[in-house]
Amino acid sequence: MSRLYRLIPALASLPLLLVSSLVMGSSASASASERLQLVATTSMVADVLREVGGEQVDVRGLMGPGVDPHLYRQTRSDVTAMTRADAVFWNGLYLEAQLESFFERLGERQPVIAVGEAVPEDARLADEEYPDQYDPHVWMDPSRWRFAVEAIRDALAEMAPSHADTFTDRADAYLKELEALDTYAREVLASVPEESRVLVTAHDAFGYFGDAYGFEVLGIQGYSTDSEAGLARIESMVNLLVEREIGALFVETSVSDRNVRALVEGAAARDHEVRIGGELYSDAMGPEGSYEGTWIGMFDHNVSQIAIALGGKVPKGGRLGRLGHLEELP
């Protein structure tokens, strides 16, 4: 089976990204006066494409605020947009599970690039339930997400060589923003008391975040929201909250809060108060046009909200003072 539809990460060969696929169609090459017509699955990938591509790209994102990529299925208009695009960018690592077979077929005729798979295998977190798969939520750690940024830069340069310098300059500037945000995250999250560095969320989307910043992460559901949390899982989580005296947990914008509310009620029945520490962005960003509707703003929000809820110190409004709705526990 052809694997040209995927980005197979090898740091030494990233500049040669999918050369054979890129040559397959004349639509994949843009002249200096044309914008590349691109489609991205998740809002995180779409945001990086716009940041790196600038005025040289038009980007259509398939999944908006609150959309769960684990369960998303392509619509007829999605199919039309993707088949007409110069290239399609997706996260990969089995995040967009329902689109895998479609992308495999589409990749036989045009570039379909899995940017999350640019993260080296030794930097990925293995899925304990499925040893041949990895945690797909690589955007939760700036030091890993940089590989996706670099892969996008190289792919755009392959498609529009006359603008390669522009893509490189824009990518370099964006990577500096990632570094600055990572520095902020380390400073703010270090203010959270060590005994409080436990992050309980609706599903296991924050593993890379926890690995990067020294937090224990407990998801009610697994890596995919397609895995349902049964009564036994809810009961074991309630026991854990009570035994370890965990006082806050978090809901997610793209996942039902049903299981989180069940934990709050279960703990209350055991005379242990657990509060909702706020809402986090996991598999989708905020509303288009808002600060949280960018990857930078989404990550700033998550870091700041987590720190506030777990007893850390956060500048008013987050790193850039643009977060006006951070929730504080009473």
C-alpha positions as CSV (number, residue, x, y, z in Angstrom):
1,M,0.0,0.0,0.0
2,S,1.4,3.4,-0.9
3,R,2.3,5.6,2.0
4,L,2.9,8.8,0.0
5,Y,-0.2,10.4,1.6
6,R,1.6,10.6,4.9
7,L,4.5,12.6,6.1
8,I,7.1,10.1,7.3
9,P,9.3,12.1,9.6
10,A,13.0,11.9,9.2
11,L,14.9,15.0,10.3
12,A,17.6,14.5,7.7
13,S,15.1,14.4,4.9
14,L,12.4,16.9,5.8
15,P,13.4,19.3,3.0
16,L,12.5,16.5,0.6
17,L,9.0,16.3,2.0
18,L,6.7,14.3,-0.3
19,V,8.6,15.3,-3.4
20,S,7.1,12.4,-5.4
21,S,3.6,13.3,-4.3
22,L,4.1,17.0,-5.0
23,V,5.2,16.3,-8.6
24,M,2.0,14.3,-9.3
25,G,-0.2,17.2,-10.1
26,S,0.5,20.6,-11.7
27,S,-2.0,22.2,-9.3
28,A,0.5,21.6,-6.5
29,S,2.9,24.2,-7.9
30,A,2.0,27.9,-7.5
31,S,3.4,30.7,-9.5
32,A,4.7,33.9,-7.8
33,S,1.3,35.6,-8.3
34,E,-1.0,32.7,-7.1
35,R,-2.0,31.8,-3.6
36,L,-1.8,28.2,-2.6
37,Q,-5.3,26.8,-1.9
38,L,-4.9,24.7,1.2
39,V,-7.3,22.7,3.4
40,A,-6.5,21.8,7.0
41,T,-8.5,19.5,9.3
42,T,-8.0,20.9,12.7
43,S,-8.0,24.6,13.7
44,M,-4.5,24.1,15.2
45,V,-3.1,23.0,11.9
46,A,-5.0,25.7,10.0
47,D,-3.6,28.4,12.3
48,V,0.0,27.4,11.7
49,L,-0.6,27.3,7.9
50,R,-1.8,30.9,8.0
51,E,1.0,32.0,10.3
52,V,3.7,30.5,8.1
53,G,2.0,31.0,4.7
54,G,0.9,34.6,5.2
55,E,-0.4,36.3,2.1
56,Q,0.7,33.4,-0.1
57,V,-1.9,31.0,1.1
58,D,-5.7,30.7,1.4
59,V,-6.6,28.2,4.1
60,R,-9.9,26.5,4.7
61,G,-10.2,24.8,8.1
62,L,-12.7,21.9,8.3
63,M,-13.2,21.8,12.0
64,G,-14.3,24.8,14.0
65,P,-14.7,25.6,17.7
66,G,-16.0,22.8,19.8
67,V,-15.6,20.2,17.0
68,D,-14.2,16.8,18.1
69,P,-11.6,15.6,15.5
70,H,-11.7,12.0,16.8
71,L,-15.3,11.6,15.7
72,Y,-15.4,14.0,12.7
73,R,-16.6,12.7,9.3
74,Q,-16.1,14.5,6.1
75,T,-19.1,16.2,4.5
76,R,-19.8,16.5,0.8
77,S,-18.5,20.1,0.8
78,D,-15.4,19.0,2.6
79,V,-14.7,16.4,-0.1
80,T,-15.1,19.0,-2.8
81,A,-12.8,21.4,-1.1
82,M,-10.1,18.8,-0.4
83,T,-10.1,17.4,-3.9
84,R,-9.7,20.9,-5.4
85,A,-7.0,22.0,-3.0
86,D,-3.3,22.2,-3.8
87,A,-2.6,20.3,-0.6
88,V,-4.4,18.9,2.4
89,F,-2.8,19.1,5.9
90,W,-3.9,17.0,8.8
91,N,-2.5,16.1,12.2
92,G,-2.3,12.4,11.7
93,L,-1.3,9.9,14.5
94,Y,-4.8,8.6,14.3
95,L,-6.4,11.9,15.6
96,E,-8.8,12.2,12.6
97,A,-9.6,8.5,12.8
98,Q,-12.8,8.7,10.7
99,L,-10.9,10.3,7.8
100,E,-7.9,7.9,7.6
101,S,-9.3,5.8,4.7
102,F,-10.3,8.9,2.7
103,F,-6.9,10.4,3.1
104,E,-5.2,7.2,2.0
105,R,-7.2,7.3,-1.3
106,L,-6.8,11.1,-1.8
107,G,-3.0,10.8,-1.2
108,E,-2.7,8.8,-4.4
109,R,-3.5,11.9,-6.4
110,Q,-2.4,15.0,-4.5
111,P,-0.3,16.0,-1.4
112,V,-1.9,15.0,1.9
113,I,0.5,15.8,4.7
114,A,0.3,14.5,8.3
115,V,2.2,17.3,10.1
116,G,1.9,15.6,13.6
117,E,3.9,12.8,12.3
118,A,6.9,15.1,11.8
119,V,7.4,14.7,15.6
120,P,10.2,12.0,15.9
121,E,9.0,8.7,17.2
122,D,11.3,8.9,20.2
123,A,9.6,12.2,21.2
124,R,6.1,10.7,21.0
125,L,4.1,9.2,23.8
126,A,3.1,5.6,23.2
127,D,-0.5,4.5,23.5
128,E,-0.4,1.9,26.3
129,E,-3.6,0.2,25.0
130,Y,-2.4,0.1,21.3
131,P,1.4,-0.3,21.2
132,D,1.6,0.5,17.5
133,Q,-0.1,3.9,18.0
134,Y,0.9,7.2,19.7
135,D,-0.8,9.9,21.6
136,P,-1.8,12.3,18.7
137,H,-2.1,15.5,20.9
138,V,1.4,16.8,20.0
139,W,0.3,20.5,19.9
140,M,0.0,20.4,23.7
141,D,3.8,20.9,24.0
142,P,5.5,23.8,22.1
143,S,8.8,21.9,21.9
144,R,7.1,19.1,20.0
145,W,4.7,21.3,18.0
146,R,7.8,23.0,16.5
147,F,8.3,19.9,14.4
148,A,4.9,20.4,12.8
149,V,5.7,24.1,12.1
150,E,8.9,23.1,10.4
151,A,7.2,20.4,8.3
152,I,4.6,23.0,7.2
153,R,7.4,25.4,6.3
154,D,9.1,22.8,4.2
155,A,6.0,21.6,2.5
156,L,5.0,25.2,1.5
157,A,8.5,25.8,0.2
158,E,8.3,22.7,-2.0
159,M,5.0,23.9,-3.5
160,A,6.0,27.5,-4.0
161,P,9.8,27.7,-4.2
162,S,9.8,31.4,-5.1
163,H,8.4,32.2,-1.7
164,A,10.6,29.8,0.3
165,D,12.5,32.7,2.0
166,T,9.2,34.2,3.1
167,F,8.0,31.0,4.6
168,T,11.3,30.5,6.4
169,D,11.2,34.0,7.8
170,R,7.6,33.7,9.0
171,A,8.3,30.2,10.4
172,D,11.3,31.5,12.3
173,A,9.3,34.4,13.8
174,Y,6.5,32.0,14.8
175,L,9.0,29.6,16.4
176,K,10.3,32.4,18.5
177,E,6.7,33.0,19.7
178,L,6.5,29.3,20.7
179,E,9.7,29.6,22.7
180,A,8.5,32.7,24.5
181,L,5.2,31.0,25.3
182,D,7.0,27.9,26.6
183,T,9.2,30.1,28.8
184,Y,6.0,31.7,30.2
185,A,4.4,28.3,30.8
186,R,7.4,27.0,32.7
187,E,7.5,30.1,35.0
188,V,3.7,30.2,35.7
189,L,3.2,26.4,36.1
190,A,6.3,26.2,38.5
191,S,4.2,28.4,40.9
192,V,1.7,25.7,41.3
193,P,2.4,23.8,44.5
194,E,3.9,20.4,43.8
195,E,1.2,18.4,45.6
196,S,-1.4,20.2,43.4
197,R,0.2,19.4,40.0
198,V,-2.5,16.8,39.0
199,L,-4.5,17.6,35.9
200,V,-7.9,15.8,35.7
201,T,-9.7,16.3,32.4
202,A,-12.5,14.8,30.3
203,H,-10.2,12.8,28.1
204,D,-6.5,12.1,27.9
205,A,-5.5,15.0,25.7
206,F,-2.9,16.6,28.0
207,G,-0.2,13.9,28.2
208,Y,2.4,16.0,26.3
209,F,1.5,19.0,28.4
210,G,2.1,17.0,31.6
211,D,5.3,15.5,30.3
212,A,6.7,18.9,29.4
213,Y,5.7,20.7,32.6
214,G,5.8,18.0,35.3
215,F,2.1,17.4,35.8
216,E,0.4,14.1,36.4
217,V,-2.4,13.9,33.9
218,L,-5.6,11.8,34.4
219,G,-8.1,11.6,31.7
220,I,-11.6,10.1,32.3
221,Q,-11.6,8.8,28.7
222,G,-8.5,7.6,26.8
223,Y,-6.7,9.4,23.9
224,S,-9.8,9.2,21.8
225,T,-13.2,10.4,22.8
226,D,-14.5,7.4,20.8
227,S,-13.6,5.3,23.9
228,E,-16.5,5.5,26.3
229,A,-15.9,5.7,30.1
230,G,-17.8,3.0,31.9
231,L,-19.2,3.0,35.4
232,A,-16.1,1.2,36.7
233,R,-13.9,3.9,35.3
234,I,-16.0,6.6,36.9
235,E,-16.0,4.9,40.2
236,S,-12.2,4.4,40.2
237,M,-11.7,8.0,39.3
238,V,-14.0,9.1,42.2
239,N,-12.1,6.9,44.6
240,L,-8.8,8.5,43.4
241,L,-10.2,12.1,43.8
242,V,-11.3,11.3,47.4
243,E,-8.2,9.4,48.4
244,R,-5.8,12.0,47.1
245,E,-7.9,15.0,48.0
246,I,-7.8,16.4,44.5
247,G,-9.9,19.6,44.6
248,A,-10.3,20.7,41.0
249,L,-10.8,19.1,37.6
250,F,-11.4,20.5,34.1
251,V,-14.0,20.4,31.3
252,E,-13.0,20.7,27.7
253,T,-14.7,22.8,24.9
254,S,-14.8,19.9,22.4
255,V,-15.9,17.1,24.8
256,S,-19.2,16.6,26.7
257,D,-18.9,17.5,30.4
258,R,-21.2,14.6,31.4
259,N,-18.4,12.5,32.8
260,V,-16.7,15.4,34.6
261,R,-20.0,16.3,36.3
262,A,-20.4,12.6,37.3
263,L,-17.1,12.8,39.1
264,V,-18.1,16.0,40.9
265,E,-21.4,14.4,42.0
266,G,-19.7,11.1,43.0
267,A,-17.1,12.9,45.1
268,A,-19.8,14.9,46.8
269,A,-21.6,11.7,47.7
270,R,-18.4,10.8,49.5
271,D,-18.3,14.1,51.3
272,H,-15.4,15.4,49.2
273,E,-15.8,18.7,47.3
274,V,-14.3,18.9,43.8
275,R,-14.8,22.0,41.8
276,I,-14.7,22.6,38.1
277,G,-11.3,24.4,37.6
278,G,-12.4,26.0,34.3
279,E,-12.8,25.1,30.7
280,L,-9.8,24.1,28.6
281,Y,-9.2,23.9,24.9
282,S,-8.0,20.4,23.9
283,D,-8.9,19.2,20.4
284,A,-10.3,22.5,19.2
285,M,-9.4,26.2,19.6
286,G,-11.6,29.2,20.5
287,P,-13.9,31.2,18.3
288,E,-12.5,32.4,15.0
289,G,-11.2,36.0,15.3
290,S,-10.6,35.7,19.1
291,Y,-7.3,35.5,20.8
292,E,-8.2,31.9,22.0
293,G,-8.9,31.2,18.3
294,T,-5.2,31.1,17.7
295,W,-2.8,28.4,18.8
296,I,-0.8,31.0,20.8
297,G,-4.0,32.2,22.6
298,M,-5.3,28.7,23.2
299,F,-2.1,27.6,24.8
300,D,-1.9,30.8,26.9
301,H,-5.4,30.3,28.1
302,N,-4.8,26.6,29.1
303,V,-1.6,27.4,30.9
304,S,-3.1,30.4,32.7
305,Q,-6.4,28.6,33.6
306,I,-4.6,25.5,34.9
307,A,-2.3,27.6,37.1
308,I,-5.1,29.7,38.5
309,A,-7.3,26.7,39.3
310,L,-4.5,24.7,41.0
311,G,-3.1,27.5,43.1
312,G,-0.4,29.1,41.0
313,K,0.3,32.8,40.2
314,V,-0.7,34.2,36.9
315,P,-0.4,37.7,35.5
316,K,-3.7,39.4,34.9
317,G,-5.1,38.4,31.6
318,G,-2.4,35.8,31.0
319,R,1.0,36.2,29.2
320,L,-0.1,39.1,27.0
321,G,-3.0,40.4,29.1
322,R,-5.5,39.4,26.4
323,L,-7.4,36.8,28.4
324,G,-10.4,38.5,29.9
325,H,-12.4,35.4,31.0
326,L,-10.0,33.4,33.1
327,E,-12.1,31.6,35.8
328,E,-10.9,31.7,39.4
329,L,-12.0,29.3,42.0
330,P,-13.9,30.8,45.0
